[in-house]
Amino acid sequence: MANRKTVQSVEPQIADMVNSWLRAYKLDYKLQQESLTTEIDTALDNYFSKNGGTGGNIPDAKLLLKDNRGNGYPILIEYKGYKGKLVKLNAKGQVENKTGKNEPNFKNINSYAVNGAVHYANAILHYTGYTDVIAIGVTGYKDDREDLQYEIGVYYVSKSNLGAGQEILCEGGKYTDLSFLKAEHFDRFVQQLESMQLTPEELAQIREAREQEISASLVKLNNDIYKNEKGLGENDRVYLVAASIIATLGIPGKVSPLEKDDLTSSLEAEERDGDKIIREIRTFLDAKNVPPQKRDLIVRTLSNTLLNDNINKPGSSGESQLKRVFCKIYDDLGIYYKIGLTTDFTGKLFNEMYNWLGFTQDKLNDVVLTPSYVATLLVKLARVDRNSYVWDFATGSAGLLVAAMNEMLNDLKRNETSPDELQRKSAKIKAEQLLGLEILPNIYMLAVLNMILMGDGSSNILNDDSLSNDFDGTYRYKAKDEDGGREQIHEEKFPATAFVLNPPYSAPGNGMNFVERALSMMQSGYAAIVIQNSAGSGKAADYNRRILKHSTLLASIKMPIDLFIGKSSVQTNVYVFRVGEAHQADDVVRFIDFSYDGYTRTNRKKASSNLRDTDHAKERYQEVVDLVRYGKEKLHFLNESDFYEGHIDPKNGCDWNQTAPIDTRPTLDDFKKTVSDYLAWEVSTLLKNQDKEDDRLGK
């Protein structure tokens, strides 16, 4: 076989062949340096290049096609000229544009046609309003008879597959030309795209990888701002990120997203960069129908940072600090919220930013947010479904409410077949069935941002004290009149049926004061909280006794000691309640030792992932949910010694952390084994002594 270095690339022939097809199809395609649209050109120029720098993203061919409904689809084509250089996939069959450390794999992006095209497609997702892009790779070689052989890879890169890409096949397998782009075939091709769906498992794998990328991007961003942007306090950083993201979201047909070029570092009154961002945020919130009082609170809070003279003043480069930071945020984070990740995005952001704060360890423990998989556990334990009304009295960045909203929407999709009803009920869930309260303004801002990003359940995130007598459970929401007419503001008591909580542990009773308050305001339903376990063994006895007068403790789950590794090292338990029924002495409580959950955690700053599923962790978490609800017959991965059904004294309040009793009385089998072991030892000793005696006598 010829050495690779002696093989000449046939890329010019490949380019000539495919470009001749495009001409024959009468398509308005553009080559390398030619302009397609200003928006797409700018996106390719702004995105990091195939070599890691900025710009220089030049597809070999590109075009923009529209279907019969007017929807635009950018088409990006990359050519290569060697055999085997069509696409490089990872072990999971996905386009491998990331290394094991979740960094760009520039070697693959440069060397393989599809990988390069998918890279360009992600630039479009990141910097434009297009949500569906076609990435095409073509490569080839000369066979022994000097005939040109070629192969084509067609991939769908979209918001729906989180930018990872899915291969598109025709009925016979891989495409042999690009005639599907012809006007008479394109609508049928689009119909095929719309029918393509990843399995939940495939989507979960991509989402997990994307979440790891988010963490790495947040570390990079925060390092950059902390080290290079002087004069910005911790609250300023939080507010700048929240403001920048809201300003760049946009609403199709209503609000154009703010672009980097819109900020000109002007000192003209009302035209400073901060003025422009504030105007964009106000317009966005108005279009979202956020109540004026809440809108004004958000704008007022953000204005303290955005309208500061120093941050708007042009520096030696002529660029304001605000524009510089805005551009960094947009460049580093834009792709993640544009592709619609249903993850606690701002939770990750919040935790990363608080790594820089100079709090004491005790104070730091109070701002630790719930990992997404623990949030999902609490939501399932609280039996959240599409009809639930869920509230959280110390909502943080709203991670628990995000998990609840996702669970409600998933349950809805499983049970609703009417598209109209699915749309109506989804809107109702987001607008009416979630309520979160957060007293700290900077954290409240993140909660609002998080719910906006996750589909806008933000209307019922309140900057309020859930323990205050002024809060009586009343909330406001917008809904149409019964006759389907105009939307009206409704104000009524929140009909909570599910309560989830990760409270500040420095609060009275380690935070059980929040639990008592919330459960006393509910008529029925379920509650699940994760809390320092000393709350169940003495620190909150008074609160616990009062809670048991109106709610039943169903389960006590001991969680891993390293659950909040890097943030806190306290032992936590999850307590599950049925609300509205006083606990009776004979009620069975299920005690579960879940200190080993199947996850391996590390606290290494440079690790690609500090959380790895090493022993069926996902299955173990579902098993805990099933054990709480159904009992011992659901034991599989957990041992019998990890599960115990017992009782508590409702008048005690200190006996919530029980473990399975160990029977220390010896049985007949124990006696037999002991005798057997002793006799075996005696025989072994006698034989050894005999051998030594024989050696001494020279036998």
C-alpha positions in Angstrom: 0.0 0.0 0.0 1.3 3.5 -0.9 2.6 5.7 1.9 0.1 8.4 2.8 2.6 11.1 2.1 2.9 10.0 -1.5 -0.9 10.0 -2.1 -2.1 13.2 -3.7 -5.3 14.8 -2.5 -8.2 14.7 -5.0 -10.0 17.5 -3.2 -10.0 19.7 -6.3 -11.7 17.0 -8.3 -14.2 16.4 -5.5 -15.0 20.2 -5.3 -15.4 20.4 -9.1 -17.7 17.4 -9.2 -20.0 18.6 -6.3 -20.0 22.2 -7.5 -21.1 21.0 -11.0 -24.0 19.2 -9.3 -25.1 22.4 -7.5 -24.9 24.3 -10.8 -27.0 21.7 -12.5 -29.6 21.9 -9.7 -29.8 25.6 -10.4 -29.0 26.4 -6.7 -27.6 29.8 -5.6 -24.5 28.4 -3.8 -21.5 30.4 -2.6 -17.9 29.3 -2.5 -15.3 29.9 0.2 -14.8 33.7 0.4 -18.1 34.6 -1.2 -20.8 36.1 1.1 -24.0 34.1 1.8 -25.8 36.4 4.3 -24.4 39.0 6.7 -25.7 37.1 9.6 -24.2 33.8 8.6 -20.9 35.4 7.5 -20.6 37.1 10.9 -21.4 33.9 12.7 -18.7 32.0 10.9 -16.2 34.8 11.5 -17.1 35.1 15.3 -16.9 31.4 16.1 -13.6 29.8 17.1 -11.8 28.5 14.1 -10.8 24.9 13.2 -7.4 25.7 14.6 -8.6 27.3 17.9 -8.3 31.0 17.0 -11.1 33.4 16.2 -12.6 33.4 12.7 -11.3 31.7 9.6 -14.3 29.4 9.3 -14.6 29.1 5.6 -16.8 26.2 4.3 -15.9 25.0 0.8 -19.5 25.7 -0.3 -22.6 27.1 1.4 -26.2 27.9 0.5 -29.4 28.9 2.2 -32.6 27.1 1.2 -36.2 27.6 2.3 -39.0 25.1 2.5 -42.6 25.8 1.3 -43.4 27.5 4.7 -40.6 30.0 4.4 -38.3 28.4 7.0 -34.6 28.8 6.2 -32.0 26.0 6.3 -28.3 26.9 6.0 -26.4 24.2 4.1 -22.6 24.0 4.8 -20.4 21.7 2.7 -16.8 20.7 3.4 -14.6 18.8 0.9 -11.6 16.5 1.6 -9.5 14.5 -0.9 -8.4 11.3 0.9 -9.8 7.9 1.4 -11.3 7.4 4.9 -11.5 11.1 5.7 -15.3 11.4 5.6 -16.2 11.4 9.3 -14.6 10.5 12.6 -17.1 9.1 15.2 -16.6 8.3 18.9 -17.4 5.0 20.6 -21.0 6.1 20.9 -21.4 6.8 17.2 -21.4 10.5 17.6 -19.4 13.0 15.5 -16.2 13.3 17.6 -15.5 17.0 17.7 -14.5 16.9 21.4 -11.6 15.3 23.2 -11.9 13.2 26.3 -11.4 16.4 28.3 -14.4 18.1 26.5 -12.1 20.4 24.6 -12.4 21.0 20.8 -10.7 18.1 18.9 -9.0 20.3 16.3 -7.3 17.3 14.6 -10.7 15.7 13.8 -12.3 19.0 12.8 -9.5 19.8 10.4 -9.0 16.3 9.0 -12.5 14.9 8.4 -15.1 16.5 6.1 -18.2 15.9 8.2 -16.5 16.9 11.4 -15.5 20.2 9.8 -19.0 20.8 8.4 -20.6 20.1 11.8 -18.2 22.6 13.4 -19.4 25.2 11.0 -23.0 24.3 11.7 -22.5 24.9 15.4 -21.3 28.4 14.6 -24.6 29.0 12.9 -26.5 27.7 16.0 -24.4 29.8 18.3 -24.5 33.2 16.5 -27.7 33.2 14.5 -31.4 32.6 14.9 -31.4 29.5 12.8 -32.1 26.3 14.7 -31.8 23.7 11.9 -28.6 23.4 9.8 -27.5 20.8 7.3 -23.8 19.8 7.4 -22.5 17.9 4.4 -19.1 16.2 4.0 -17.7 14.8 0.8 -14.4 13.1 0.3 -12.8 10.7 -2.2 -9.8 9.1 -3.8 -8.5 7.5 -7.0 -8.8 3.8 -7.3 -6.3 1.5 -9.0 -7.7 2.4 -12.4 -7.4 6.1 -11.6 -11.2 6.4 -11.4 -12.6 8.9 -8.9 -14.4 7.2 -6.0 -16.3 9.3 -3.5 -18.6 9.2 -0.4 -21.0 11.6 1.1 -22.1 12.2 4.7 -25.2 14.3 5.4 -25.9 15.4 9.0 -28.7 17.3 10.7 -27.3 19.7 13.3 -30.1 21.4 15.3 -31.4 22.7 18.5 -33.3 19.4 18.9 -30.1 17.3 19.0 -28.2 19.9 21.0 -25.8 20.6 18.1 -24.3 17.1 18.1 -25.7 16.1 14.7 -27.6 13.1 13.4 -26.8 11.3 10.1 -29.5 11.5 7.5 -29.9 8.5 5.3 -32.0 8.0 2.2 -34.1 4.8 1.6 -31.1 3.0 0.1 -28.6 4.1 2.7 -26.0 6.9 2.3 -26.7 9.6 -0.3 -24.8 9.3 -3.6 -25.4 12.9 -4.7 -27.0 16.1 -3.4 -30.1 16.1 -5.5 -32.2 16.1 -2.3 -31.4 19.9 -2.3 -33.2 20.4 -5.6 -36.4 22.6 -5.3 -38.7 19.7 -6.2 -37.2 17.4 -3.5 -36.3 19.7 -0.7 -39.7 19.8 1.1 -39.8 16.0 1.3 -36.2 16.1 2.7 -37.4 18.6 5.4 -40.3 16.3 6.3 -37.7 13.6 6.9 -35.8 16.0 9.2 -38.9 16.8 11.2 -39.5 13.1 11.8 -36.0 12.5 13.1 -35.8 12.1 16.8 -33.1 10.9 19.2 -34.0 8.2 21.7 -34.1 9.4 25.3 -30.9 7.5 26.0 -29.1 9.2 23.0 -30.3 12.6 24.0 -29.2 12.0 27.6 -25.7 11.0 26.5 -25.4 14.2 24.4 -26.8 16.3 27.2 -24.4 14.9 29.7 -21.5 15.7 27.5 -22.8 19.2 26.9 -23.2 19.8 30.6 -19.6 18.9 31.1 -18.7 21.4 28.4 -20.8 24.1 30.2 -18.8 23.5 33.4 -15.5 23.9 31.5 -16.8 27.1 29.8 -18.0 28.6 33.0 -14.6 28.0 34.7 -12.9 29.6 31.7 -15.3 32.6 31.7 -15.1 33.2 35.4 -11.3 32.9 35.5 -11.1 35.5 32.7 -13.5 38.0 34.3 -12.0 37.5 37.8 -8.4 38.0 36.6 -8.7 40.5 33.8 -11.7 42.7 34.7 -10.9 44.9 37.6 -13.5 46.6 39.8 -16.2 43.9 39.4 -17.5 42.4 42.6 -19.2 39.0 42.9 -22.7 40.5 42.6 -21.6 42.4 39.5 -20.4 39.2 37.8 -23.7 37.5 38.5 -25.7 40.5 37.3 -23.6 40.9 34.1 -24.1 37.3 33.1 -27.9 37.4 33.8 -28.2 40.7 31.9 -26.1 39.6 28.9 -28.0 36.3 28.5 -31.5 38.0 28.7 -30.4 40.7 26.3 -29.3 38.1 23.7 -32.2 35.7 23.9 -34.7 37.6 21.7 -38.2 36.5 20.9 -38.9 35.4 17.3 -41.1 38.0 15.6 -41.2 40.2 18.6 -37.8 41.1 20.0 -34.5 41.1 18.1 -31.6 39.8 20.2 -28.9 42.2 21.1 -25.8 41.6 19.1 -22.2 42.4 19.9 -21.9 45.1 17.2 -24.9 46.9 18.8 -22.7 48.0 21.6 -20.5 50.9 20.4 -19.0 52.1 23.7 -20.6 55.5 23.2 -20.7 58.1 26.0 -23.8 59.8 24.6 -26.7 60.1 27.0 -29.0 57.1 26.8 -26.8 55.5 24.2 -24.1 54.0 26.5 -23.7 50.2 26.3 -25.5 49.8 29.7 -28.4 51.9 28.5 -28.8 49.7 25.4 -28.7 46.5 27.4 -31.3 47.8 30.0 -33.6 48.9 27.1 -33.3 45.4 25.6 -34.1 43.7 28.9 -37.1 45.9 29.5 -38.4 45.2 26.0 -37.8 41.5 26.5 -39.6 41.3 29.8 -42.6 43.3 28.5 -42.9 40.9 25.5 -42.9 38.1 28.1 -45.8 39.8 29.9 -43.8 40.0 33.1 -45.9 42.1 35.6 -44.6 45.7 35.8 -43.7 45.5 39.5 -41.5 42.5 38.9 -40.1 43.9 35.7 -39.1 47.1 37.5 -37.5 45.2 40.3 -35.3 43.2 37.8 -34.4 46.3 35.8 -33.6 48.3 39.0 -31.4 45.5 40.4 -29.4 45.1 37.1 -29.1 48.9 36.6 -26.9 49.3 39.6 -24.2 47.4 37.7 -25.0 48.2 34.1 -25.3 51.9 34.4 -22.2 52.4 36.4 -20.0 55.1 34.8 -16.7 53.1 35.1 -18.0 50.1 33.4 -19.4 52.2 30.5 -16.3 54.3 30.0 -14.2 53.4 26.9 -10.7 52.2 27.7 -7.5 52.7 25.8 -8.8 50.4 23.0 -11.9 52.5 22.6 -14.0 49.6 24.0 -16.0 49.8 27.3 -15.5 47.2 30.0 -19.2 46.3 29.7 -18.9 45.5 26.0 -15.8 43.4 26.6 -17.5 41.4 29.3 -20.7 41.1 27.2 -18.8 39.7 24.3 -17.0 37.2 26.5 -20.3 35.9 27.9 -21.9 35.7 24.5 -18.9 33.9 23.0 -18.4 31.4 25.8 -22.0 30.6 26.8 -24.3 31.5 23.9 -24.4 28.1 22.3 -25.6 26.4 25.5 -28.8 28.5 26.1 -29.5 28.8 22.3 -29.7 25.1 21.8 -32.2 24.7 24.7 -30.5 22.6 27.2 -33.0 21.6 29.9 -30.5 21.6 32.7 -30.0 23.8 35.7 -27.8 26.1 33.6 -27.6 28.9 36.1 -27.1 26.5 39.0 -23.8 25.5 37.4 -23.1 29.2 36.8 -23.9 30.1 40.3 -21.8 27.4 41.9 -18.8 28.3 39.7 -19.1 32.0 40.5 -19.3 31.3 44.2 -16.1 29.4 44.1 -14.5 32.9 44.0 -16.3 34.3 47.0 -14.5 34.9 50.3 -17.2 33.3 52.5 -16.4 31.2 55.5 -17.1 27.5 55.1 -20.3 27.8 57.2 -21.6 30.6 55.0 -20.6 28.8 51.9 -22.6 25.8 52.9 -25.7 28.1 52.8 -25.3 28.8 49.0 -24.7 25.3 47.9 -27.2 24.3 45.2 -28.7 20.9 44.6 -27.1 18.7 41.9 -29.5 18.1 39.1 -29.8 14.3 39.7 -30.6 15.0 43.4 -33.2 17.5 42.3 -34.8 14.9 40.0 -34.8 12.4 42.9 -36.7 14.9 45.2 -39.2 15.7 42.5 -39.9 12.0 41.9 -40.2 11.3 45.6 -42.7 14.2 45.9 -44.7 12.3 43.2 -44.7 15.3 40.8 -46.8 14.8 37.6 -48.5 16.9 35.0 -51.2 17.9 37.4 -49.0 18.9 40.3 -48.6 22.4 41.8 -45.0 22.6 43.0 -43.4 25.1 45.3 -40.0 25.7 46.9 -39.6 28.1 49.8 -35.8 28.7 49.4 -35.5 28.3 45.7 -31.9 29.4 45.1 -31.3 29.4 41.3 -34.6 27.4 40.9 -32.9 24.1 40.1 -35.6 22.2 42.0 -38.3 24.0 40.1 -36.6 23.3 36.8 -36.4 19.6 37.6 -40.1 19.7 38.6 -41.1 21.5 35.4 -39.2 19.0 33.3 -40.9 16.1 35.1 -44.3 17.6 34.6 -43.7 18.2 30.9 -42.4 14.7 30.4 -45.4 13.2 32.1 -47.6 15.4 29.9 -45.9 14.2 26.7 -46.4 10.6 27.8 -50.1 11.0 28.4 -51.3 13.6 26.0 -51.8 12.9 22.3 -53.6 16.1 21.2 -51.0 18.7 19.9 -53.4 21.5 20.9 -54.0 20.2 24.4 -50.3 19.6 24.8 -49.5 23.2 23.9 -52.2 24.5 26.2 -51.3 22.4 29.2 -47.6 23.1 28.7 -48.2 26.8 28.9 -50.4 26.3 32.0 -47.7 24.3 33.8 -45.1 27.0 33.2 -47.4 29.9 34.0 -49.5 28.6 36.9 -48.2 25.4 38.4 -44.8 26.5 39.8 -44.0 28.9 42.7 -40.5 29.7 44.1 -39.5 32.2 46.8 -35.9 33.5 47.2 -35.1 36.4 49.6 -31.5 37.1 48.4 -31.7 39.5 45.4 -28.6 38.2 43.5 -29.7 34.6 43.8 -33.3 35.6 42.9 -32.0 37.1 39.7 -30.4 33.8 38.8 -33.7 32.0 39.5 -35.6 34.3 37.2 -33.0 33.8 34.5 -33.0 30.1 34.9 -36.8 29.8 34.5 -36.7 32.1 31.5 -34.1 29.9 29.8 -36.0 26.7 30.7 -39.2 27.9 29.0 -40.3 30.8 31.1 -41.9 29.7 34.3 -40.3 32.9 35.7 -43.6 34.7 36.4 -43.9 32.9 39.7 -40.4 33.3 41.1 -40.9 35.8 43.9 -38.2 37.9 45.6 -39.9 37.4 49.0 -39.5 36.0 52.5 -41.4 32.7 52.6 -41.2 32.8 56.4 -42.8 36.2 56.7 -46.3 36.7 57.9 -46.8 38.9 54.9 -46.6 35.8 52.6 -49.8 33.9 52.8 -49.4 31.6 49.8 -51.0 34.1 47.4 -49.5 34.2 43.8 -50.4 36.0 40.6 -50.6 34.5 37.1 -51.9 35.4 33.7 -54.6 33.3 32.1 -57.4 33.8 29.6 -61.0 34.3 30.6 -63.2 31.2 30.6 -64.7 32.4 27.3 -61.2 32.3 25.8 -61.0 36.1 25.5 -58.3 38.4 26.8 -55.6 37.4 29.3 -56.3 38.6 32.8 -54.2 38.8 36.0 -55.5 36.2 38.5 -54.6 36.4 42.1 -55.3 33.4 44.4 -53.8 31.0 46.9 -51.3 28.6 45.4 -52.9 25.1 45.6 -49.7 23.4 46.4 -49.6 19.6 46.1 -45.9 19.0 46.1 -43.1 20.7 48.1 -39.4 20.3 47.3 -36.6 22.0 49.3 -32.8 22.2 49.9 -32.9 24.8 52.7 -30.0 26.9 54.2 -28.7 24.7 57.0 -27.9 27.7 59.2 -31.6 28.5 59.5 -33.4 27.4 62.7 -33.7 23.7 62.9 -31.2 23.3 60.1 -33.9 24.6 57.8 -36.9 22.6 59.1 -38.6 26.0 59.8 -39.1 26.2 56.1 -40.6 22.7 56.0 -43.0 23.4 58.9 -44.2 26.6 57.2 -44.8 25.1 53.8 -46.4 21.9 54.9 -48.8 23.8 57.3 -50.0 25.8 54.3 -50.8 22.6 52.2 -54.0 20.6 52.3 -52.6 17.4 50.8 -49.8 16.1 48.6 -46.2 15.1 49.2 -42.9 16.7 50.1 -39.3 15.7 49.7 -36.4 17.7 51.2 -32.6 17.2 51.4 -31.2 18.5 54.7 -28.4 18.2 57.2 -29.2 14.9 59.0 -28.8 16.4 62.5 -32.2 17.9 61.8 -33.6 14.4 62.3 -31.6 13.6 65.4 -32.1 16.5 67.7 -31.4 19.9 66.1 -35.0 20.3 65.0 -37.0 18.3 67.5 -39.6 21.0 68.2 -40.2 21.6 64.5 -40.4 17.9 63.8 -43.0 17.2 66.5 -45.2 20.0 65.1 -44.8 18.8 61.5 -45.9 15.3 62.5 -49.2 16.7 63.8 -50.3 17.3 60.2 -47.9 15.3 58.0 -46.7 11.7 57.9 -43.0 10.8 57.6 -42.9 8.2 54.9 -39.1 7.7 54.5 -35.7 8.7 55.7 -32.9 8.3 53.2 -29.2 8.6 54.2 -27.3 10.3 51.4 -23.6 10.0 50.4 -21.3 12.0 52.7 -19.6 13.5 49.6 -22.9 14.5 47.9 -21.8 18.2 47.9 -18.1 17.5 47.5 -16.1 20.7 47.1 -18.9 22.8 48.6 -19.8 21.1 51.8 -19.0 17.9 53.8 -22.1 17.6 56.0 -24.0 14.4 56.2 -27.4 14.8 54.6 -30.7 12.9 54.6 -33.7 13.1 52.4 -37.0 13.1 54.3 -40.3 12.3 52.4 -43.7 13.3 53.8 -47.3 12.7 53.0 -49.1 16.0 53.7 -52.4 16.4 55.4 -52.4 13.3 57.6 -51.0 13.3 61.2 -48.2 10.7 61.8 -49.4 7.8 63.9 -47.2 5.7 66.1 -48.0 2.6 64.0 -47.2 4.2 60.7 -44.3 2.5 58.9 -41.3 4.6 58.0 -38.9 3.3 55.4 -35.3 3.9 56.3 -32.8 3.6 53.4 -29.0 3.7 53.7 -28.1 5.3 50.3 -24.6 6.3 51.4 -23.3 4.4 48.3 -25.2 5.6 45.3 -23.1 4.4 42.4 -21.5 7.7 41.6 -17.7 8.4 42.0 -17.0 12.0 42.8 -13.8 14.0 42.7 -12.9 17.6 43.4 -10.3 18.2 40.8 -10.4 21.6 39.1 -9.0 20.4 35.8 -11.0 17.2 35.6 -13.2 16.8 32.6 -15.9 15.5 34.9 -16.0 15.3 38.7 -19.1 13.0 38.6 -18.9 9.6 37.0 -21.6 6.8 37.0 -19.4 3.9 37.9 -22.0 1.4 39.3 -25.5 1.8 37.9 -26.1 5.1 39.7 -29.1 6.1 37.6 -30.7 2.8 38.2 -30.0 3.0 42.0 -31.7 6.5 42.2 -34.8 5.1 40.5 -34.7 2.1 42.9 -34.8 4.4 45.9 -37.9 6.1 44.4 -39.5 2.7 44.0 -38.5 1.5 47.5 -40.1 4.5 49.1 -43.3 4.0 47.2 -43.6 0.3 47.0 -41.4 -1.3 49.6 -38.9 -4.1 49.9 -39.9 -6.1 46.8 -38.2 -3.4 44.7 -34.7 -4.2 46.2 -32.2 -5.0 43.4 -28.9 -3.0 43.5 -29.2 -2.1 47.2 -28.7 -4.8 49.8 -31.3 -6.0 52.3 -29.2 -4.4 55.1 -29.7 -1.0 53.4 -33.5 -1.1 53.8 -35.4 -1.2 57.0 -39.0 -0.6 57.9 -39.5 0.7 61.3 -41.4 3.2 63.4 -40.8 6.6 65.0 -42.4 8.3 68.1 -44.5 11.3 66.9 -43.8 12.9 70.2 -40.0 12.5 70.0 -38.7 14.3 66.9 -35.2 13.0 67.3 -35.5 9.4 65.9 -35.7 10.1 62.2 -32.3 8.6 61.3 -32.6 5.0 62.1 -30.7 2.1 60.6 -31.5 -1.6 60.3 -31.0 -3.3 63.7 -28.1 -5.8 63.9 -29.0 -9.0 65.7 -25.9 -9.8 67.9 -27.4 -13.0 69.4 -25.4 -16.1 68.2 -27.3 -18.8 66.4 -26.7 -22.6 66.2 -25.1 -22.1 62.8 -22.8 -19.4 64.3 -21.8 -21.9 67.0 -21.2 -24.7 64.4 -19.0 -22.4 62.3 -17.0 -21.3 65.2 -16.3 -24.9 66.3 -15.5 -25.8 62.7 -13.1 -22.9 62.4 -11.4 -23.8 65.7 -11.0 -27.5 64.8 -9.5 -26.5 61.4 -7.1 -24.2 63.2 -6.1 -27.0 65.7 -5.5 -29.5 62.9 -3.4 -27.0 60.9 -1.3 -26.1 64.0 -0.7 -29.8 64.8 0.4 -30.5 61.3 2.8 -27.5 61.3 4.3 -28.6 64.6 4.7 -32.1 63.3 6.6 -30.8 60.2 8.9 -28.8 62.5 9.6 -31.8 64.7 10.4 -34.0 61.7 12.8 -31.3 60.4 14.5 -31.2 63.8 15.0 -34.9 63.9 16.3 -34.9 60.3 13.5 -37.1 58.9 
